[in-house]
Structures are given as structure tokens and as C-alpha cells.
Amino acid sequence: MTDATSEAGPVDAAARNTVERELGRTLFVEAGAGTGKTTALVGRIVNLVLGEGGQPRVRLSKIAAITFTEAAAAELRDRVRTTFEAKQHEARQSGHRERERLCNEALEDADLAAISTLHAFAQRLLSERSIEVGVPPRVQVVDEVQSQLAFEDRWSQFVDQLYADDDIAEFIIRASILGVSVGNDRSPLRKVAKIFDDNWDRLPEQSGSSVAVPIQWAELRDAAQNVINLLPTCTDDTDLLFTKVSNLRAVLELFVTDTPDLDRLRALDRLKNAKGSNGQRGNWPDVAEARATVKAMAAVAEKVHSQVANDTLQMLADRIAGFTLDTAEERRREGELEFHDLLVLARRLLRSSAEARTELSARYEVLMLDEFQDTDPIQIELALLLAGVVEGDDEGRFTGKWDELDAVDGRLFMVGDPKQSIYRFRRADIALFLAVRDKFESGRVTLSQNFRTVAPVVEAVNVLFDELMPDDSPAQAKYQPLKPFRQAPADHRPLILGGPLDGTAAELRLAESEDVAAVITNIAHKPGDWPVFDTTTKQWRAPQMRDITILLPTRTSLGTLTRALDEANIPYRADTGSLVYETQEIRDLLAVLRAVDDPTDQISLVAALRSPLYACGDDDLYRWNQGGGKFDLDGLIPPELEETVVADAIAHLSSLAKDRWWLEPSELLLRVVDERAAMALAAATRRPRDAWRRIRYVVDQARAFAESGGGDLRAYLDWTSLQGLDGSKAHEPMLPEIDDDAVRIMTIHGAKGLEFPITVVSGLTT
């Protein structure tokens, strides 16, 4: 039985013809999931190079095709090369010499063509005009995880500078009094610093030069004196309002006498929280006026508190902004650039130099922007500065906004799907996507024919998301229904597991994981009910475990899920690098390295000792503790405990700790793997080959960290803790063993752009 598809062609054939044939138009293409946008994009590139439809030919070297990830760029380059090879063969067979020559030329250009990520394209622009930008001819580009580590170093450096600055010392104390810590890793100021770091191009150029504003105490002084003046007017010292004001007397005096600002700030909370709701009529000349006086004082105290908080935080934020700009400038001078630096500097180049715009515009005649929904807002500026008509000032600078520019017909092509935008952490902006779409409305094309998924699934998705995404909004585009091309030969309806359930987050995760394991068990026991289409044989067949993929939004539920799969005897593998660092054997290895890095870290030390790598049982640890042994790699071992398993383990860890000063993290890790027989221990697990693969992956990653100049053991451990972050390369899928038949577990980020015969979307409960 072969795949059943619609007998007619795609319902959006006219739109596809527009994409591939109308080469002289600027197009904005919305292409839903599985609609073959890469095929359409490749077709347009090939037709541009071959000059189809009488259009002027464009060399592949003069086309910039920009996509979002390195994997997508590599796939696009490969598809372009493969298509030209096929066209070359056809031309040779038909004797079309000119067409064959053009294909040969394109194949020669393919390796050097600007088919790349946005950041790589920006780097290319900078390398061609490095002197104008003021960067070295060779720059080093650091990835997101390295950037995050660099930010942590910069934050520590900034805090040290802040504490050493006498001019800012009072503001640090003010912030502390107001409940805002500076040096703490959870400090709100650290979050501000991270936002500034990610968006440094939006900071005012004069940041860091704010002048302290004196606290205005006059109004509060008068209000406090008014409250003090109430006391002699009360005729009963047992009156509740009198008692409250009396209790505040010492605090009020701080504001009517010559008192240091910081002492007043420490007392400000008591005044702004003062209540004026008590007091008996007969005890006061005018009890309502007395209450109002107290309330008025509290309101003034609240106003002063807000003003001081605002001034203090603004001063500190200004210092953070100034430091952020200084470090960005330092990275530019040294040529050690982060991804965002590349974009900002490329935009600065094109905005500031008419000569650069002219030269680079001639260098890249056509710009094709793939995955446009996930792009940084700077991308549209770069595109229009290269593909548009730009009117600069007398010095050639363009100071306007991107929407003031118009693209030359045929020089710009954009394709994306706002429903698939999952990279907001990289400044992806749906509102911008919609604004660009509206600007190029006359060239708007929609691809809606889905070739990937069978009709019942597509129809269910349409019904669900028509309801969830009914209209365009700044946060989300309107859902565009897909039209199925493939027809299902069997019951392929989507299956929703579970139902309403009360309980803790852990209980909900457990219930969901058990449901996932149950449905996979059902697939294994009744494969005839779950046919999948084999893209190699073009036949429907019974599913294998490798056909099933579980998608998780985050790593939170991974442990619960894998335990449920283990209990159901379901083979699985974590196919995204970020998930690998959450598996038990890798957590054990990292616990050893943490204990080695900090000999006083008792928690990591005990975790390492209890792991299979050292196999110290709780009874061993109890006897060690009772016998006077210390959980400290630098501590002395009591003579009577020298022959114990714990003593042997601590001795080995101590030797690693001594060697950490001159061994690379990868060498230390490899010593642990070899000397503690990690591979042999993995052989005793349910899926040894999968465990071996994870260990090899982590060792290889540690080597890559060392080769990139990543740093010492502490830096490596910090790096591993960031591997689950959005944007980490660890989200990219790992290559499986060829004959490994197991369920795949991936993050949604890692699965983007891939397809699977059977998909289980999990981790949605909590």
C-alpha cells in the first residue's frame, strides 16, 4: 500500500508559481508548517541563477540567503547544490551547453555563497569593511553560552567596581535599605544588567553620567512636625491614635531634626505605613482632622520613598548602562564579538557609510530571508539598507527608520510563519513581522498546502488553533488553516491523553508521564493500529520505537518521564544535547567535578560518593561520620578509617583536586570516566549504548570547550549549567546510533524543522 495523496496538484499552485517564477517582484511569503517552503526557496534561487522567465541572471555568489540556524543553513546549501547537480546533468543530457555552464558556475560558487545564518552574514559584511567599523580583520565570534559566561564575568567585575566607587557607595546602601541587593546573583539589578547587555544598542550614548539628586525632605519634615504637634491636643493618653503617634514620636523626630539621610531612609517604612484610623471624638479637638494629619504624613512618606527608590535605581541603572556600553566598545576594539554585536555593528556600517551601502548592495543583488518570524529586528534594517533606495544626509548617513525605506523590485524575498516563532529570547518580534508583512502587502503570498501530515491531524490542528488564534495581535498572528495533501489509509486521529486532574505539580507530571508510557506500550502491543509511512520504501508499515518522538518544552519533567518509561520497559534516548546534562550518569560525573572544583562543597562530595562511580552506601557514609571522618577533601583521615571504601573514594577525589590546577576540564572528566569505569558501569544500565553515547557526547563537548579557550574547571562547570538555556547549541539534536531502536526525547527547540512519524507532545501539564 503506497501513500495516498490528493490526485490533483497543490491547492496553492498559483502561489508556488509566483514564488518560483515572478523573480522581478519583492515577495513576502507566509508558509505554514510542512508546506515545502525550503523547496520553493531553492526553486527561486535556481531560477534566479538560470534566468528563468526571461529575467536577468544573478550569480549564486551575488545572492544572500539568510536562515536562522547553522543546521538550516547547511541543509539549504546542500539542497541548492544537489538541485544544481541535477540541473547540470539534465542540461548535459539535453545538450544545453549554456545552461550546463551556468550550473557549473553555480556549483563553483556554492561553497563560498552567502547561504548562512544572519549572524554569519553580518560577520561577512564586517569582514569586507572592517576598517570602517573599527574591528580587527579577524574577529572571534562567541556563541550564546560563552556569551552568558562572559556576562557573568562582566557582572562580577561591575559589582566589584561599584563597591570600590566612593561616589556611588551611598546609593548602594540606599538600595539595600530599600530591599534591593546589588551583589546577589538573584538581584533585580542583575536582571536589568542582562536586559541591557542583550539590547545595548538601545541604550542612550550618554549612559553612565547621571548626577546624584539630593533627597527632598522639606515636605515630609513639615508633615512630621504636624503629627508631632497633635500630641499635646489629646486629652486622654490611653487613646489608640495617641498611642500610635506616641510610638512614632522617636521616628518623627528624625525628620524634624538634623539627621543623616540613611538613618531617615531606614525609618521611612514606619512612617509610610502609619495608619490614621483610630481615635475617640471626645479626646481630640477635631478627631477627623487628627486622623487626616496622620494619613497626609503617611502619603508624603510614601511619595518620598518612591522618589528615593526611583532616583536610586535610576542612578544604579545608569551606571549599569554605562558599563554595558563600555564593555561592548571593548569587545569591538578587541574583535571578540557576540552575536548581537555583529548585527549592531553591521547596521552601524550600513547606516553610516554611503560607500559601504553602494559596494555591498552591488555585492549582494538579491537578499532572501528565511524563517523571518524568528529574526532579530535588526535584520529588516540590514535587508532594506542593502536592497532599498537609501537617501542619506550630506555625509552619507541614514538616520531614519526602516519603514521609511522601500526595496527595489526583485531584490528582497522574505518567507516565514509567525505561528512557528519560538525564539523571543533572541528578540524575535511578531509585531515587527506583522508590520513588515503590511508594508509589503502587495507582494504577500501564502503557501497553505501541507505535504507532511495526514488529513485527520491537519484538520484537528485547524479546528484547535482557529479557536486559539482567531485574530492578529501584537503577541500572536492569526492562524492560517493548512490544507492536507496526504490522505490517511487508516485511523490517524490525534489522541489526547488524560483529563482534568487536581494535585501537586509533581503528581500531575507523574500522571502525564504514565499516560505517555501507556500509549507507547499500546503502540508496541498493537502496531497494526498505528501504521506509519516509510519515506524510503514509500510504503505504509508497522511502527518501530524509533518512529516515536516525545517533545518537551523544558527539561522540568524529564526525570519523571524517563522513570515512567523505564518502569514500562520502553527503550528511549535523549536526542537533544540539553537533555543529556539532566541524565543520571552525566549528573554523577558533574557531581564529581563539582566536588573536585570546591573541596569544601559537602553536598557535591556526598553526591559523588553515593553515585555508582564510588559506590559508597548510606551505611558506609554513616560509619565514616560516626568514626570522626570529615566530608572534606582537605581533611585528615582517622587511622581507623583508612581502609574503608569512603577513604579510598576521598583519596581518589583528592588526587583529582590536586591535579585540577594543570589539567584541562576534559582531561579531568576523562580521568573520572576511565579510572572509575564509567563505561563499564553504564553496561549494567537498561540501555548501555545510549549511556555510552551520552558520556562520549559530554567528553567531546568538554574537549570542544577547552579548544575554544573556555577556561578552567569552574568555568566549565558554569558552562554545563547553562547548556539547557534557550539558544544553547546543546538544543541541537544529537546523532543516534544507526541501529538503535528507541523512542526519542527532544526539546521543542531542538525539534524545530524536523518531522516524525508519531509525535507525543508532553510536559504541558506544569
C-alpha positions in Angstrom: 0.0 0.0 0.0 1.5 3.3 -1.0 1.0 6.8 0.3 -2.4 8.2 -0.6 -2.3 11.8 -1.8 -4.6 14.2 -3.5 -4.9 13.3 -7.1 -5.0 17.0 -8.1 -2.0 19.2 -7.6 -1.5 21.5 -4.7 -4.4 23.9 -4.0 -1.9 26.7 -3.7 -0.2 26.0 -7.1 -0.6 29.6 -8.2 1.1 30.9 -5.1 4.0 28.5 -5.7 4.3 29.6 -9.2 4.5 33.2 -8.0 7.3 32.3 -5.6 9.4 30.4 -8.2 8.7 32.4 -11.4 7.9 36.0 -10.5 11.6 36.8 -9.9 11.3 40.6 -10.5 8.9 41.1 -7.6 9.6 41.7 -3.9 7.7 39.0 -2.1 6.6 38.3 1.5 5.6 34.7 1.8 3.7 33.1 4.7 4.4 29.4 4.6 2.8 27.2 7.2 4.3 24.0 8.7 5.1 21.3 6.1 4.2 23.5 3.1 7.5 22.9 1.4 8.9 26.4 1.8 12.5 25.2 1.5 11.7 23.6 -1.8 10.1 26.8 -3.0 13.0 28.9 -1.8 15.5 26.6 -3.5 13.4 26.8 -6.7 13.5 30.6 -6.7 17.3 30.6 -6.1 17.9 28.2 -9.0 15.6 30.1 -11.3 17.4 33.4 -10.5 20.7 31.9 -11.4 19.4 30.3 -14.6 17.5 33.4 -15.6 14.2 31.6 -16.0 11.2 33.5 -17.5 13.5 36.0 -19.2 14.7 37.5 -16.0 18.3 38.8 -15.8 20.5 36.1 -14.4 22.0 36.5 -11.0 25.2 34.6 -10.0 24.8 32.5 -6.9 27.7 34.4 -5.4 25.6 37.6 -5.5 22.6 36.0 -3.7 22.5 36.2 0.1 20.2 33.5 1.5 19.8 34.0 5.3 18.2 31.5 7.6 18.1 31.1 11.3 20.2 28.2 12.4 23.5 26.7 11.2 21.8 23.4 10.6 19.2 25.0 8.5 21.8 26.9 6.5 23.8 23.7 5.9 20.6 22.0 4.7 19.7 24.9 2.4 23.2 25.0 0.9 23.1 21.2 0.4 19.7 21.4 -1.3 20.9 24.2 -3.6 24.0 22.2 -4.6 22.0 19.0 -5.1 19.5 20.8 -7.3 22.1 22.4 -9.4 23.8 19.0 -9.9 20.6 17.6 -11.1 20.0 20.5 -13.4 23.6 20.2 -14.7 23.0 16.5 -15.5 19.8 17.4 -17.3 21.5 20.1 -19.3 24.3 17.8 -20.3 21.9 15.1 -21.4 19.9 17.5 -23.5 22.9 19.2 -25.0 22.0 22.6 -23.5 25.6 24.0 -23.2 24.8 27.4 -21.8 22.5 26.0 -19.1 25.2 23.5 -18.2 27.8 26.3 -18.0 25.5 28.3 -15.6 25.1 25.2 -13.4 28.8 24.6 -13.3 29.4 28.2 -12.4 26.8 27.9 -9.6 28.4 24.7 -8.3 31.7 26.6 -8.2 30.1 29.4 -6.2 28.2 27.1 -3.8 30.8 26.7 -1.2 31.5 30.4 -0.9 28.0 31.6 -1.4 26.3 33.7 1.3 24.0 30.9 2.4 24.2 31.3 6.1 22.7 32.5 9.4 22.0 36.1 10.0 25.0 36.4 12.3 27.3 34.8 9.9 26.1 37.2 7.1 26.7 40.2 9.4 30.2 38.9 10.1 30.8 38.6 6.4 29.7 42.3 5.9 32.0 43.4 8.7 35.0 41.4 7.4 34.6 43.2 4.0 34.7 46.6 5.6 36.5 46.0 8.9 38.5 49.3 8.9 35.4 51.4 8.7 33.8 49.6 11.6 36.9 49.6 13.6 37.2 45.9 14.2 40.3 43.8 13.6 40.5 42.0 10.2 39.9 38.7 12.1 37.3 38.6 14.7 36.4 35.8 17.2 32.6 35.1 17.5 31.4 33.6 20.7 28.2 31.6 21.0 25.3 32.1 23.3 26.6 30.0 26.1 30.0 31.6 26.0 28.3 35.0 25.9 26.4 34.1 29.0 29.5 33.1 30.8 31.2 36.3 29.7 28.2 38.3 31.0 28.6 36.6 34.4 32.2 37.7 34.5 31.3 41.2 33.5 28.6 41.4 36.2 31.1 40.3 38.8 33.5 42.9 37.5 30.9 45.6 37.6 29.8 44.8 41.2 33.4 45.0 42.3 33.8 48.4 40.6 30.6 49.6 42.1 31.7 48.7 45.6 35.0 50.4 45.1 33.4 53.7 43.8 33.0 56.2 46.7 30.7 58.3 44.6 28.1 55.5 44.4 28.6 54.0 47.9 25.6 55.8 49.4 23.3 54.6 46.6 24.3 51.0 47.2 23.4 51.4 50.8 20.1 53.1 49.8 19.3 50.2 47.5 20.0 47.8 50.3 17.7 49.7 52.7 15.0 49.7 50.0 15.3 45.9 49.8 17.3 45.8 46.5 20.6 43.8 46.8 23.4 44.6 44.4 25.9 41.7 44.6 23.4 38.8 44.9 23.0 36.6 41.8 19.2 37.0 42.2 19.4 40.8 42.4 16.9 42.6 40.3 19.8 44.8 39.1 21.4 41.7 37.6 18.3 41.1 35.6 18.4 44.8 34.5 22.1 44.3 33.5 21.2 41.2 31.4 18.4 43.1 29.6 20.8 46.0 28.9 23.5 43.5 27.8 21.1 41.9 25.3 19.9 45.2 24.0 22.9 47.5 24.4 22.3 49.2 21.0 19.1 50.7 22.5 20.9 52.4 25.5 21.5 56.2 25.4 25.0 57.0 24.3 25.5 59.3 27.4 24.7 56.5 29.9 26.8 56.4 33.0 26.9 60.2 33.6 23.9 60.7 35.9 24.4 63.2 38.7 23.0 62.5 42.2 19.9 64.4 43.1 19.5 65.4 46.8 16.6 63.9 48.6 13.8 66.4 49.1 12.9 66.2 52.8 11.1 69.5 53.3 7.6 68.4 52.7 8.0 65.3 54.9 9.6 67.4 57.6 6.6 69.7 57.8 4.2 66.7 57.7 6.1 65.0 60.5 6.0 68.2 62.6 2.3 68.4 62.1 1.8 65.0 63.5 4.1 65.7 66.5 2.0 68.8 67.2 -1.1 66.6 67.6 0.2 65.0 70.8 -0.5 68.0 73.2 -4.0 68.3 71.9 -5.1 64.9 73.0 -6.8 64.8 76.5 -6.5 61.0 77.1 -3.1 59.3 76.8 -4.9 55.9 76.5 -6.5 56.9 73.2 -5.4 54.5 70.4 -4.5 57.2 68.0 -2.5 59.0 70.7 -0.7 55.7 71.5 0.2 55.2 67.8 1.5 58.7 67.4 3.5 58.4 70.6 5.1 55.2 69.4 6.1 57.1 66.3 7.5 60.1 68.2 11.1 59.0 68.1 10.9 58.2 64.3 9.1 61.5 63.6 11.9 63.4 65.4 14.4 62.0 62.8 12.7 64.0 60.1 12.4 67.3 62.0 16.0 67.4 63.3 19.3 67.3 61.5 19.6 63.6 60.8 21.7 61.7 58.2 19.8 60.7 55.1 20.5 57.0 55.5 19.1 57.0 59.1 15.9 58.7 57.8 15.6 56.1 55.0 15.8 53.3 57.4 12.9 54.8 59.3 10.8 55.8 56.3 8.9 52.5 56.1 7.4 53.1 59.6 6.0 56.5 58.5 4.6 55.4 55.2 2.8 52.5 56.9 1.3 54.7 59.6 -2.5 54.4 60.0 -4.8 57.2 61.0 -8.0 55.2 61.5 -8.3 55.3 65.4 -9.0 58.0 68.0 -12.1 58.9 70.0 -14.0 62.1 69.3 -14.0 63.4 72.9 -10.3 63.1 73.2 -9.3 65.4 70.3 -10.4 68.9 69.3 -11.2 67.5 65.9 -10.6 63.8 65.6 -11.2 63.8 61.8 -8.5 66.4 61.3 -6.1 64.5 63.5 -6.7 61.3 61.5 -6.2 63.3 58.2 -3.0 64.7 59.5 -1.5 61.3 60.1 -2.8 60.0 56.8 -1.3 63.0 55.0 2.1 62.4 56.6 2.0 58.7 55.6 1.1 59.8 52.0 4.1 62.2 51.9 6.3 59.5 53.3 5.2 57.1 50.5 5.9 59.8 47.9 9.4 60.4 49.3 10.0 56.7 49.5 9.0 56.3 45.8 11.1 59.2 44.7 14.2 58.0 46.6 13.7 54.5 45.2 13.3 55.8 41.6 16.4 58.1 41.9 18.5 55.4 43.5 17.6 52.7 40.9 17.9 55.2 38.1 21.4 56.1 39.2 22.4 52.4 39.5 20.8 51.5 36.2 22.6 54.4 34.6 25.9 53.1 35.9 25.0 49.6 34.6 24.2 51.1 31.2 27.4 53.0 31.0 29.4 49.9 32.0 27.5 47.8 29.4 28.3 50.3 26.6 32.0 50.4 27.7 32.3 46.6 27.5 30.5 46.5 24.1 33.0 49.0 22.9 35.9 47.0 24.4 34.6 43.8 22.5 34.6 45.8 19.3 38.2 47.0 19.7 39.4 43.6 20.7 37.4 41.8 17.9 35.8 39.4 20.3 32.2 39.8 19.3 28.9 38.3 20.5 26.1 37.6 18.1 24.3 40.8 18.9 27.5 42.8 18.4 27.7 41.5 14.9 24.2 42.7 14.0 24.6 46.1 15.6 28.0 46.8 14.0 26.8 45.7 10.6 23.8 48.0 10.9 26.1 50.8 12.1 28.2 50.3 9.0 25.3 50.4 6.6 23.7 53.4 8.3 26.9 55.5 8.5 28.6 54.9 5.1 27.0 55.5 1.7 30.1 54.0 0.1 29.7 50.8 2.1 26.0 50.6 1.1 26.8 51.1 -2.5 29.6 48.5 -2.6 27.7 45.9 -0.5 24.5 46.4 -2.4 26.3 45.7 -5.6 27.9 42.7 -4.0 24.6 41.2 -2.9 22.0 41.8 -5.6 19.3 39.6 -4.0 18.5 39.0 -0.4 16.4 36.0 0.6 15.3 35.9 4.3 14.2 32.5 5.5 12.5 31.9 8.9 11.6 35.5 9.0 9.4 35.1 12.1 12.4 34.3 14.2 14.6 37.1 13.1 16.1 39.9 15.2 14.5 43.3 14.4 17.9 44.5 13.0 17.6 42.1 10.1 14.9 44.0 8.3 17.1 47.1 8.6 20.1 45.4 7.2 17.9 44.0 4.3 16.4 47.3 3.4 19.7 49.2 3.7 21.1 46.7 1.1 18.1 46.1 -1.1 16.5 49.5 -0.9 16.9 53.0 -2.2 18.6 54.9 0.7 18.8 58.7 0.8 21.5 59.7 3.3 22.4 63.1 4.7 25.3 65.3 3.4 27.8 62.9 5.0 26.0 59.8 3.6 24.5 58.7 6.9 21.0 57.3 7.1 19.3 58.3 10.3 15.7 57.4 9.6 13.6 54.3 10.4 13.4 51.1 8.5 9.9 51.7 7.4 10.9 54.8 5.5 12.8 52.6 3.1 11.5 50.7 0.0 13.1 47.7 -1.6 14.0 47.7 -5.2 11.7 45.3 -7.1 13.0 41.7 -7.1 15.9 42.4 -4.7 14.2 41.2 -1.5 12.4 37.9 -0.7 11.1 37.0 2.8 9.5 33.8 4.0 8.3 32.8 7.4 5.5 31.5 9.6 4.5 33.6 12.6 2.9 30.6 14.2 6.3 29.0 14.5 8.0 31.8 16.3 9.6 30.3 19.4 12.7 32.5 19.7 11.5 35.5 21.5 14.7 35.3 23.7 16.6 36.3 20.6 14.4 39.4 20.1 12.1 37.7 17.6 9.2 40.1 17.4 5.8 39.1 16.0 4.6 42.7 15.9 7.5 43.5 13.7 6.7 40.5 11.5 3.2 41.8 11.0 4.4 45.4 10.3 6.8 44.1 7.6 4.0 42.0 6.1 1.7 45.0 6.0 4.4 47.1 4.4 4.9 44.5 1.6 1.2 43.6 1.3 1.3 43.9 -2.5 3.8 41.1 -2.6 2.2 38.9 0.0 1.9 35.2 -0.9 0.5 32.4 1.2 1.5 28.7 1.0 -1.1 26.6 2.7 -0.8 23.1 1.2 0.7 20.8 3.9 2.6 17.8 2.4 3.9 16.4 5.7 0.9 15.4 7.8 -2.2 13.2 7.1 -5.6 14.9 6.8 -7.1 13.9 10.2 -4.2 15.5 12.1 -4.2 18.7 10.0 -8.0 19.1 10.3 -7.8 18.7 14.1 -5.0 21.3 14.3 -7.0 23.7 12.2 -10.0 23.4 14.5 -8.0 23.8 17.6 -5.9 26.8 16.5 -8.7 28.6 14.7 -10.2 28.9 18.2 -7.0 29.7 20.0 -5.6 32.2 17.5 -8.6 34.0 15.9 -7.1 37.4 15.2 -3.8 39.2 14.7 -2.4 40.8 17.8 1.0 42.3 18.8 1.8 39.0 20.5 0.5 36.5 18.0 -0.5 36.3 14.4 -3.9 35.0 13.2 -3.9 31.3 12.5 -3.9 30.4 8.8 -5.5 27.0 8.2 -3.5 24.4 6.4 -4.8 22.2 3.7 -3.8 18.5 3.8 -2.3 16.8 0.7 -1.8 13.3 2.1 -4.7 11.1 2.8 -4.6 8.6 5.7 -5.3 5.0 4.8 -6.2 4.2 8.4 -7.4 5.9 11.6 -4.9 8.7 12.2 -6.9 10.9 14.5 -4.9 12.8 17.1 -5.1 11.3 20.6 -5.5 13.5 23.7 -4.3 11.8 26.9 -5.5 12.4 30.4 -8.1 14.9 31.6 -8.8 17.3 34.4 -6.8 16.3 37.5 -6.1 18.0 40.8 -2.9 17.6 42.6 0.6 19.0 43.0 2.9 19.7 40.1 4.8 16.5 40.8 1.6 14.5 40.9 0.4 16.0 37.6 3.8 15.3 35.9 3.7 11.7 37.2 0.1 11.1 35.8 1.1 12.6 32.5 4.2 10.5 32.2 2.3 7.4 33.0 -0.2 8.2 30.3 2.6 8.8 27.8 4.2 5.4 28.7 0.8 3.7 28.4 0.1 4.9 24.9 3.6 3.9 23.7 3.1 0.5 25.2 -0.2 0.3 23.3 1.7 1.2 20.1 4.2 -1.6 20.8 1.5 -4.2 21.5 -0.9 -3.2 18.7 1.4 -1.9 15.9 -1.3 -2.6 13.3 -3.4 0.2 14.7 -0.6 2.7 14.3 0.7 2.5 10.7 3.4 4.9 9.6 4.6 5.9 6.2 8.2 4.9 5.3 9.7 7.7 3.2 12.4 5.3 1.9 10.2 2.5 0.7 7.2 4.7 0.0 5.0 2.1 1.8 2.9 2.1 5.0 4.4 -0.2 7.7 4.1 -1.1 11.4 5.8 1.5 13.6 9.1 0.9 15.4 10.1 2.6 18.6 12.5 4.9 16.7 9.4 6.3 14.9 8.1 7.8 18.1 9.3 11.2 19.4 8.4 12.8 22.7 8.6 16.6 22.7 9.2 18.5 25.9 9.0 22.3 26.2 11.7 22.3 29.0 13.7 19.8 31.0 11.5 20.0 34.1 9.5 16.8 33.5 12.4 14.8 32.0 13.2 12.8 35.2 9.6 11.8 35.8 9.1 10.9 32.2 12.2 8.7 31.9 11.3 6.9 35.2 7.8 6.1 33.7 9.4 4.8 30.5 11.9 2.7 32.5 9.1 1.1 34.5 7.2 0.3 31.3 10.4 -1.2 29.8 10.3 1.3 26.9 13.7 2.0 25.3 14.4 5.7 24.9 17.2 8.1 24.2 17.6 11.8 24.9 18.2 13.2 21.5 18.8 16.8 22.4 22.1 17.8 24.0 20.5 19.9 26.6 18.6 16.9 27.9 21.8 14.9 28.2 23.0 17.0 31.1 19.9 16.0 33.0 20.5 12.3 32.8 21.7 10.4 35.9 25.1 9.2 34.6 26.1 12.7 33.5 24.8 14.3 36.7 27.0 11.9 38.6 30.1 12.8 36.6 29.4 16.5 37.1 28.9 16.0 40.8 32.4 14.5 40.9 33.8 17.5 39.1 32.0 19.9 41.4 33.4 18.2 44.5 36.9 18.4 42.9 36.5 22.0 42.0 35.5 23.0 45.5 36.9 20.6 48.2 34.6 22.2 50.8 31.4 21.6 48.9 30.0 18.8 51.1 26.8 18.4 49.1 28.6 17.7 45.8 31.1 15.5 47.7 28.3 13.3 49.2 26.5 13.2 45.9 29.7 12.0 44.2 30.4 9.4 47.0 26.8 8.0 46.8 27.0 7.7 43.0 27.8 4.4 41.3 31.2 5.9 40.4 32.3 5.5 44.0 29.5 3.2 45.3 29.5 4.4 48.9 26.3 3.3 50.6 24.5 5.3 53.2 25.7 2.8 55.8 29.3 3.5 54.7 28.8 7.2 55.0 27.2 6.8 58.4 30.1 4.8 59.8 32.5 7.3 58.3 30.7 10.2 60.0 30.4 8.3 63.3 34.1 7.4 63.2 35.2 11.0 63.0 35.7 11.2 59.3 35.1 14.6 57.6 33.4 15.2 54.3 36.2 17.4 53.2 38.9 16.6 50.6 41.5 18.5 52.5 40.7 16.9 55.9 42.8 14.3 57.7 41.5 10.7 57.6 41.4 9.0 61.0 43.8 6.0 61.1 41.0 3.6 61.9 39.1 4.6 58.8 42.0 4.4 56.3 40.9 1.0 54.9 37.3 2.0 54.3 35.6 2.5 50.9 34.9 6.1 51.7 38.6 6.7 52.5 39.6 5.2 49.1 37.0 7.4 47.3 38.1 10.6 49.1 41.7 9.8 48.3 40.9 9.5 44.6 38.9 12.7 44.7 41.7 14.5 46.5 44.2 13.4 43.8 41.8 14.9 41.1 41.5 18.1 43.2 45.3 18.5 43.3 45.6 17.9 39.5 42.8 20.3 38.6 45.2 23.2 38.5 47.1 21.9 35.5 44.7 19.6 33.7 42.0 20.7 31.3 38.4 20.1 32.4 38.1 17.5 29.5 41.2 15.6 30.9 39.8 15.6 34.4 36.5 14.3 33.1 38.2 11.6 31.0 40.2 10.5 34.1 36.9 10.1 36.0 35.4 8.1 33.2 38.4 5.9 32.9 39.5 5.5 36.5 36.0 5.0 37.8 35.0 2.7 35.0 32.0 4.8 33.9 31.6 2.9 30.7 31.6 -0.5 32.5 29.0 0.8 35.0 26.9 2.0 32.1 26.9 -1.5 30.8 24.7 -2.5 33.7 22.0 0.0 32.9 18.9 -0.7 30.9 20.3 0.9 27.8 24.1 0.8 27.9 24.7 2.0 24.3 22.6 5.1 25.0 24.5 5.8 28.2 27.8 5.3 26.3 26.7 7.7 23.7 25.8 10.4 26.3 29.2 10.0 28.1 31.1 10.3 24.8 29.0 13.3 23.9 29.8 15.1 27.1 33.5 14.3 26.9 33.6 15.6 23.3 31.8 18.8 24.4 34.3 19.2 27.2 37.1 18.9 24.6 35.4 21.5 22.4 35.1 23.8 25.4 38.8 23.5 26.1 39.8 24.0 22.4 37.7 27.2 22.2 39.6 28.6 25.2 36.7 28.1 27.5 38.7 28.3 30.8 39.3 26.3 34.0 37.2 23.7 35.7 35.0 26.3 37.4 34.3 28.0 34.0 33.5 24.5 32.5 31.0 23.7 35.3 29.4 27.1 34.9 29.2 26.3 31.1 27.5 23.0 31.7 24.9 24.6 34.0 23.9 26.9 31.0 23.5 24.1 28.5 19.7 24.0 29.0 19.3 27.6 28.2 17.3 28.8 25.2 19.8 29.4 22.4 22.3 26.9 23.6 23.8 24.7 20.9 23.0 21.8 23.2 19.5 22.1 21.9 20.6 20.8 18.5 19.7 17.1 18.0 22.4 14.5 18.6 23.1 11.9 16.0 21.7 8.5 17.1 23.3 5.1 16.6 22.2 3.8 13.2 20.6 0.6 14.5 19.3 2.0 17.8 15.5 1.3 18.0 14.4 3.6 20.8 11.8 6.4 21.5 13.4 9.8 21.0 13.0 12.5 23.6 13.7 16.1 22.4 13.1 19.7 23.4 10.7 21.6 21.2 13.6 24.0 20.3 15.7 21.0 19.3 12.9 19.5 17.1 12.2 22.7 15.2 12.2 22.0 11.4 12.2 18.2 11.9 9.4 15.7 11.3 8.5 12.4 13.0 6.0 9.6 12.1 4.5 9.6 15.6 4.8 12.7 17.9 3.9 12.9 21.6 3.7 16.4 22.9 4.4 16.1 26.6 5.4 18.3 29.5 2.3 20.6 29.1 0.7 19.8 32.5 3.0 22.0 34.6 
